[in-house]
Amino acid sequence: MKQYIVDAFTSSPFSGNPAAVCVLEHWPSAESMMKLAMENNLSETAFIVKEDAGYHLRWFTPSTEVELCGHATLASAFVILNFYEPDSDTVQFHTLSGCLTIRRHSNLFEMDFPTCDLKEIPVTDAMEQAFGVRPVKALLGLDLICVFETEEQVRTMQPDQALLVQIEGRIQNATARGKETDCVSRSFCPKLGIAEDPVCGSAHCQIADYWSKELGKQEISAYQASKRGGFLRCRTSEDSRILISGEAVLVAVSDIVVAL
């Protein structure tokens, strides 16, 4: 079985968000996929099987299977469109979040993702204690989005991982309006076994949608200010979907020699 390591949301190796992409002929057990994801110890390992209706895609963190992952979807599209269907510029993946279509535009891979409603909730002392800075606004959708006053607060915060687990939201996102991009964010995922996601594409289904409405802009340029860092281009559509684009670069190709 081939495994590819792809850095997503970047054009430079060893930046952006690394994902492992495994292309299989048939499905192994969920336990086997979980063990390989633990072995890789990346924020996501993607598993792909070719089926009659296209490709079936599943994502695993080191601790659980997830319903949606942006950077590993981008990495998966990069692998399929470069190594398996190089004459095509479109690939569809069947996932727990429905059918996802990814299109290649030159060096960019554009993902068509769903958005979700965000409900404003009260800012609490627990949020302030967890992030180390008090948000000016909090919203809850699939994840918790905390909005901060300045970009500097987002870039320099050192959240308490144990306290983050105790507040609402599967992933806790910190975001503020950026100086050179429309927004700057960081994503912390201790409930999924990830202290900080280097660049979280699925989180921007909510972050970019929020800033699009807040700034009155259909297109949003976003930067995730993790240690590795990465850029995302986001465009909202009229059908409650969001198009998230980014670059990707191949880092390694390996053979998995153990039987899954």
Secondary structure as a PSIPRED ss2 file (coil, helix, strand):
# PSIPRED VFORMAT (PSIPRED V4.0)

   1 M C   1.000  0.000  0.000
   2 K E   0.000  0.000  1.000
   3 Q E   0.000  0.000  1.000
   4 Y E   0.000  0.000  1.000
   5 I E   0.000  0.000  1.000
   6 V E   0.000  0.000  1.000
   7 D E   0.000  0.000  1.000
   8 A E   0.000  0.000  1.000
   9 F C   1.000  0.000  0.000
  10 T C   1.000  0.000  0.000
  11 S C   1.000  0.000  0.000
  12 S C   1.000  0.000  0.000
  13 P C   1.000  0.000  0.000
  14 F C   1.000  0.000  0.000
  15 S C   1.000  0.000  0.000
  16 G C   1.000  0.000  0.000
  17 N E   0.000  0.000  1.000
  18 P E   0.000  0.000  1.000
  19 A E   0.000  0.000  1.000
  20 A E   0.000  0.000  1.000
  21 V E   0.000  0.000  1.000
  22 C E   0.000  0.000  1.000
  23 V E   0.000  0.000  1.000
  24 L E   0.000  0.000  1.000
  25 E C   1.000  0.000  0.000
  26 H C   1.000  0.000  0.000
  27 W C   1.000  0.000  0.000
  28 P C   1.000  0.000  0.000
  29 S C   1.000  0.000  0.000
  30 A H   0.000  1.000  0.000
  31 E H   0.000  1.000  0.000
  32 S H   0.000  1.000  0.000
  33 M H   0.000  1.000  0.000
  34 M H   0.000  1.000  0.000
  35 K H   0.000  1.000  0.000
  36 L H   0.000  1.000  0.000
  37 A H   0.000  1.000  0.000
  38 M H   0.000  1.000  0.000
  39 E H   0.000  1.000  0.000
  40 N H   0.000  1.000  0.000
  41 N C   1.000  0.000  0.000
  42 L C   1.000  0.000  0.000
  43 S C   1.000  0.000  0.000
  44 E C   1.000  0.000  0.000
  45 T E   0.000  0.000  1.000
  46 A E   0.000  0.000  1.000
  47 F E   0.000  0.000  1.000
  48 I E   0.000  0.000  1.000
  49 V E   0.000  0.000  1.000
  50 K E   0.000  0.000  1.000
  51 E E   0.000  0.000  1.000
  52 D C   1.000  0.000  0.000
  53 A C   1.000  0.000  0.000
  54 G E   0.000  0.000  1.000
  55 Y E   0.000  0.000  1.000
  56 H E   0.000  0.000  1.000
  57 L E   0.000  0.000  1.000
  58 R E   0.000  0.000  1.000
  59 W E   0.000  0.000  1.000
  60 F E   0.000  0.000  1.000
  61 T C   1.000  0.000  0.000
  62 P C   1.000  0.000  0.000
  63 S C   1.000  0.000  0.000
  64 T C   1.000  0.000  0.000
  65 E E   0.000  0.000  1.000
  66 V E   0.000  0.000  1.000
  67 E C   1.000  0.000  0.000
  68 L C   1.000  0.000  0.000
  69 C C   1.000  0.000  0.000
  70 G H   0.000  1.000  0.000
  71 H H   0.000  1.000  0.000
  72 A H   0.000  1.000  0.000
  73 T H   0.000  1.000  0.000
  74 L H   0.000  1.000  0.000
  75 A H   0.000  1.000  0.000
  76 S H   0.000  1.000  0.000
  77 A H   0.000  1.000  0.000
  78 F H   0.000  1.000  0.000
  79 V H   0.000  1.000  0.000
  80 I H   0.000  1.000  0.000
  81 L H   0.000  1.000  0.000
  82 N H   0.000  1.000  0.000
  83 F H   0.000  1.000  0.000
  84 Y H   0.000  1.000  0.000
  85 E C   1.000  0.000  0.000
  86 P C   1.000  0.000  0.000
  87 D C   1.000  0.000  0.000
  88 S C   1.000  0.000  0.000
  89 D C   1.000  0.000  0.000
  90 T E   0.000  0.000  1.000
  91 V E   0.000  0.000  1.000
  92 Q E   0.000  0.000  1.000
  93 F E   0.000  0.000  1.000
  94 H E   0.000  0.000  1.000
  95 T E   0.000  0.000  1.000
  96 L C   1.000  0.000  0.000
  97 S C   1.000  0.000  0.000
  98 G E   0.000  0.000  1.000
  99 C E   0.000  0.000  1.000
 100 L E   0.000  0.000  1.000
 101 T E   0.000  0.000  1.000
 102 I E   0.000  0.000  1.000
 103 R E   0.000  0.000  1.000
 104 R E   0.000  0.000  1.000
 105 H E   0.000  0.000  1.000
 106 S C   1.000  0.000  0.000
 107 N C   1.000  0.000  0.000
 108 L E   0.000  0.000  1.000
 109 F E   0.000  0.000  1.000
 110 E E   0.000  0.000  1.000
 111 M E   0.000  0.000  1.000
 112 D E   0.000  0.000  1.000
 113 F E   0.000  0.000  1.000
 114 P E   0.000  0.000  1.000
 115 T C   1.000  0.000  0.000
 116 C C   1.000  0.000  0.000
 117 D C   1.000  0.000  0.000
 118 L C   1.000  0.000  0.000
 119 K E   0.000  0.000  1.000
 120 E E   0.000  0.000  1.000
 121 I E   0.000  0.000  1.000
 122 P C   1.000  0.000  0.000
 123 V C   1.000  0.000  0.000
 124 T C   1.000  0.000  0.000
 125 D H   0.000  1.000  0.000
 126 A H   0.000  1.000  0.000
 127 M H   0.000  1.000  0.000
 128 E H   0.000  1.000  0.000
 129 Q H   0.000  1.000  0.000
 130 A H   0.000  1.000  0.000
 131 F H   0.000  1.000  0.000
 132 G C   1.000  0.000  0.000
 133 V C   1.000  0.000  0.000
 134 R C   1.000  0.000  0.000
 135 P C   1.000  0.000  0.000
 136 V C   1.000  0.000  0.000
 137 K E   0.000  0.000  1.000
 138 A E   0.000  0.000  1.000
 139 L E   0.000  0.000  1.000
 140 L E   0.000  0.000  1.000
 141 G C   1.000  0.000  0.000
 142 L C   1.000  0.000  0.000
 143 D C   1.000  0.000  0.000
 144 L E   0.000  0.000  1.000
 145 I E   0.000  0.000  1.000
 146 C E   0.000  0.000  1.000
 147 V E   0.000  0.000  1.000
 148 F C   1.000  0.000  0.000
 149 E C   1.000  0.000  0.000
 150 T C   1.000  0.000  0.000
 151 E H   0.000  1.000  0.000
 152 E H   0.000  1.000  0.000
 153 Q H   0.000  1.000  0.000
 154 V H   0.000  1.000  0.000
 155 R H   0.000  1.000  0.000
 156 T H   0.000  1.000  0.000
 157 M C   1.000  0.000  0.000
 158 Q C   1.000  0.000  0.000
 159 P C   1.000  0.000  0.000
 160 D C   1.000  0.000  0.000
 161 Q H   0.000  1.000  0.000
 162 A H   0.000  1.000  0.000
 163 L H   0.000  1.000  0.000
 164 L H   0.000  1.000  0.000
 165 V H   0.000  1.000  0.000
 166 Q H   0.000  1.000  0.000
 167 I C   1.000  0.000  0.000
 168 E C   1.000  0.000  0.000
 169 G C   1.000  0.000  0.000
 170 R C   1.000  0.000  0.000
 171 I C   1.000  0.000  0.000
 172 Q E   0.000  0.000  1.000
 173 N E   0.000  0.000  1.000
 174 A E   0.000  0.000  1.000
 175 T E   0.000  0.000  1.000
 176 A E   0.000  0.000  1.000
 177 R E   0.000  0.000  1.000
 178 G C   1.000  0.000  0.000
 179 K C   1.000  0.000  0.000
 180 E C   1.000  0.000  0.000
 181 T C   1.000  0.000  0.000
 182 D C   1.000  0.000  0.000
 183 C E   0.000  0.000  1.000
 184 V E   0.000  0.000  1.000
 185 S E   0.000  0.000  1.000
 186 R E   0.000  0.000  1.000
 187 S E   0.000  0.000  1.000
 188 F E   0.000  0.000  1.000
 189 C E   0.000  0.000  1.000
 190 P H   0.000  1.000  0.000
 191 K H   0.000  1.000  0.000
 192 L H   0.000  1.000  0.000
 193 G C   1.000  0.000  0.000
 194 I E   0.000  0.000  1.000
 195 A E   0.000  0.000  1.000
 196 E E   0.000  0.000  1.000
 197 D E   0.000  0.000  1.000
 198 P C   1.000  0.000  0.000
 199 V C   1.000  0.000  0.000
 200 C C   1.000  0.000  0.000
 201 G C   1.000  0.000  0.000
 202 S C   1.000  0.000  0.000
 203 A C   1.000  0.000  0.000
 204 H H   0.000  1.000  0.000
 205 C H   0.000  1.000  0.000
 206 Q H   0.000  1.000  0.000
 207 I H   0.000  1.000  0.000
 208 A H   0.000  1.000  0.000
 209 D H   0.000  1.000  0.000
 210 Y H   0.000  1.000  0.000
 211 W H   0.000  1.000  0.000
 212 S H   0.000  1.000  0.000
 213 K H   0.000  1.000  0.000
 214 E H   0.000  1.000  0.000
 215 L H   0.000  1.000  0.000
 216 G C   1.000  0.000  0.000
 217 K C   1.000  0.000  0.000
 218 Q C   1.000  0.000  0.000
 219 E E   0.000  0.000  1.000
 220 I E   0.000  0.000  1.000
 221 S E   0.000  0.000  1.000
 222 A E   0.000  0.000  1.000
 223 Y E   0.000  0.000  1.000
 224 Q E   0.000  0.000  1.000
 225 A C   1.000  0.000  0.000
 226 S C   1.000  0.000  0.000
 227 K C   1.000  0.000  0.000
 228 R C   1.000  0.000  0.000
 229 G C   1.000  0.000  0.000
 230 G E   0.000  0.000  1.000
 231 F E   0.000  0.000  1.000
 232 L E   0.000  0.000  1.000
 233 R E   0.000  0.000  1.000
 234 C E   0.000  0.000  1.000
 235 R E   0.000  0.000  1.000
 236 T E   0.000  0.000  1.000
 237 S C   1.000  0.000  0.000
 238 E C   1.000  0.000  0.000
 239 D C   1.000  0.000  0.000
 240 S C   1.000  0.000  0.000
 241 R E   0.000  0.000  1.000
 242 I E   0.000  0.000  1.000
 243 L E   0.000  0.000  1.000
 244 I E   0.000  0.000  1.000
 245 S E   0.000  0.000  1.000
 246 G E   0.000  0.000  1.000
 247 E C   1.000  0.000  0.000
 248 A E   0.000  0.000  1.000
 249 V E   0.000  0.000  1.000
 250 L E   0.000  0.000  1.000
 251 V E   0.000  0.000  1.000
 252 A E   0.000  0.000  1.000
 253 V E   0.000  0.000  1.000
 254 S E   0.000  0.000  1.000
 255 D E   0.000  0.000  1.000
 256 I C   1.000  0.000  0.000
 257 V C   1.000  0.000  0.000
 258 V C   1.000  0.000  0.000
 259 A C   1.000  0.000  0.000
 260 L C   1.000  0.000  0.000
